[in-house]
Amino acid sequence: MNTKATTIDRRRLLLGTGATAAGLGALSALPARGIAVDRFQAAVAELKAAAEALDPNIYNWTVTTNGDKQCGVLIAAFRTTTEYEGDGWYQSPYEWGEVKQIFVRRAPEHDRKGERWFRIGPSATSNHKSVLMTEERFRVNYGPKVLS
């Protein structure tokens, strides 16, 4: 074993410069775009993790770039706004005339592949003007249950 080479390697390690010239050359041979993409993906992953830690209702992320257009990056996430707490009235961002509530009923006859479905409408007794909706769509489109 070459003592001189070992001494130089020890000095580099002690000084925090353990990389050899060959290693530095290989690093500089990487395309700059590849490094930037890796940094971007790591930053987005960190953003997602931090946001989901702050608010566990965040889901369904969209991260897109549009190349040479004016808006370089779009990052968006949907957030669930309610949980199903049984049939009844729930807050609605949409109006049925003057009413800002909707009546939600489970529609188990429409369940498919383990996915629950609901009938959403303006009243408890009418199927007229009601719509069928998956639980996921219900959870992101309507507010909490209104206490009676």
C-alpha positions as CSV (number, residue, x, y, z in Angstrom):
1,M,0.0,0.0,0.0
2,N,1.3,3.4,-0.9
3,T,1.9,5.4,2.3
4,K,2.0,8.8,0.5
5,A,-1.5,8.2,-1.2
6,T,-2.9,7.1,2.1
7,T,-1.7,10.2,3.9
8,I,-3.2,12.4,1.2
9,D,-6.5,10.6,1.4
10,R,-6.5,11.0,5.2
11,R,-5.8,14.7,4.9
12,R,-8.7,15.1,2.4
13,L,-11.1,13.3,4.7
14,L,-10.0,15.3,7.7
15,L,-10.4,18.5,5.8
16,G,-13.8,17.5,4.4
17,T,-12.6,17.1,0.9
18,G,-12.9,13.4,0.4
19,A,-13.8,13.7,-3.2
20,T,-11.0,12.8,-5.6
21,A,-10.3,14.6,-8.9
22,A,-11.9,11.7,-10.8
23,G,-15.1,12.0,-8.7
24,L,-15.3,15.7,-9.2
25,G,-14.8,15.2,-13.0
26,A,-17.7,12.7,-13.0
27,L,-19.9,15.1,-11.1
28,S,-19.2,17.9,-13.5
29,A,-20.0,15.6,-16.5
30,L,-23.7,15.3,-15.3
31,P,-26.0,17.5,-17.3
32,A,-27.0,20.7,-15.5
33,R,-30.7,20.1,-16.5
34,G,-30.7,16.7,-14.8
35,I,-29.4,18.3,-11.6
36,A,-32.0,21.1,-11.7
37,V,-34.8,18.6,-12.3
38,D,-33.7,16.5,-9.4
39,R,-33.6,19.6,-7.2
40,F,-37.1,20.7,-8.4
41,Q,-38.5,17.2,-7.7
42,A,-36.9,17.1,-4.2
43,A,-38.3,20.6,-3.4
44,V,-41.8,19.6,-4.6
45,A,-41.7,16.4,-2.5
46,E,-40.7,18.5,0.6
47,L,-43.5,21.0,-0.1
48,K,-46.1,18.2,-0.3
49,A,-44.8,16.5,2.9
50,A,-44.9,19.8,4.8
51,A,-48.4,20.8,3.5
52,E,-49.8,17.3,4.3
53,A,-48.3,17.4,7.8
54,L,-50.0,20.8,8.4
55,D,-53.3,19.7,6.9
56,P,-54.1,16.0,6.5
57,N,-57.1,16.9,4.4
58,I,-54.9,17.8,1.4
59,Y,-54.8,15.2,-1.4
60,N,-54.7,14.8,-5.1
61,W,-51.7,17.0,-6.1
62,T,-51.2,18.5,-9.5
63,V,-47.7,19.7,-10.5
64,T,-47.3,20.8,-14.1
65,T,-45.0,23.0,-16.1
66,N,-46.0,24.4,-19.4
67,G,-42.6,24.9,-21.0
68,D,-42.1,28.2,-22.6
69,K,-45.4,29.8,-21.6
70,Q,-45.5,32.7,-19.1
71,C,-46.5,30.6,-16.1
72,G,-43.6,28.2,-15.6
73,V,-45.0,26.0,-12.8
74,L,-48.4,25.3,-11.5
75,I,-48.7,23.5,-8.1
76,A,-52.2,22.7,-6.8
77,A,-53.9,20.4,-4.4
78,F,-57.5,19.6,-3.5
79,R,-58.6,19.5,0.1
80,T,-61.4,17.5,1.5
81,T,-64.0,19.7,3.3
82,T,-66.3,17.2,5.0
83,E,-66.8,13.6,6.2
84,Y,-70.0,11.7,5.8
85,E,-71.8,11.7,9.2
86,G,-75.0,10.0,8.2
87,D,-78.0,11.2,6.1
88,G,-79.0,14.7,6.6
89,W,-78.4,18.4,5.7
90,Y,-74.9,19.5,4.8
91,Q,-73.5,23.0,4.0
92,S,-73.3,23.7,0.3
93,P,-71.3,26.3,-1.6
94,Y,-74.0,26.2,-4.2
95,E,-77.5,27.7,-3.9
96,W,-80.8,26.1,-4.5
97,G,-82.8,29.3,-4.7
98,E,-82.3,30.8,-1.2
99,V,-81.1,27.6,0.3
100,K,-77.3,27.0,0.9
101,Q,-77.8,23.4,2.2
102,I,-78.2,20.1,0.5
103,F,-79.7,16.9,1.6
104,V,-77.4,13.9,1.4
105,R,-78.6,10.3,1.5
106,R,-76.5,7.1,1.1
107,A,-77.3,5.3,-2.1
108,P,-75.9,1.8,-1.5
109,E,-77.7,0.4,-4.5
110,H,-75.2,2.4,-6.7
111,D,-72.0,1.3,-4.8
112,R,-69.5,-0.2,-7.2
113,K,-66.0,-1.7,-6.6
114,G,-66.1,-0.7,-2.9
115,E,-66.8,2.9,-3.7
116,R,-69.7,4.5,-1.8
117,W,-72.3,6.6,-3.7
118,F,-74.6,9.3,-2.4
119,R,-77.8,11.0,-3.6
120,I,-77.5,14.8,-3.3
121,G,-80.6,16.9,-3.6
122,P,-82.6,20.0,-2.4
123,S,-84.9,18.1,-0.1
124,A,-85.1,14.9,2.0
125,T,-88.1,13.4,0.2
126,S,-87.5,14.2,-3.5
127,N,-85.4,12.3,-6.0
128,H,-86.3,15.1,-8.5
129,K,-83.3,17.3,-9.3
130,S,-81.0,15.1,-7.2
131,V,-77.6,13.8,-8.4
132,L,-75.6,10.8,-7.7
133,M,-72.1,11.4,-6.5
134,T,-69.1,9.3,-5.3
135,E,-67.9,9.8,-1.7
136,E,-64.7,11.4,-2.9
137,R,-66.6,14.0,-4.9
138,F,-69.0,14.6,-2.0
139,R,-66.0,15.1,0.4
140,V,-64.4,17.8,-1.7
141,N,-67.5,19.7,-2.9
142,Y,-69.6,20.1,0.3
143,G,-69.2,21.4,3.8
144,P,-69.8,19.8,7.2
145,K,-73.1,18.4,8.4
146,V,-75.6,21.0,9.7
147,L,-76.7,20.3,13.2
148,S,-80.5,20.0,13.5
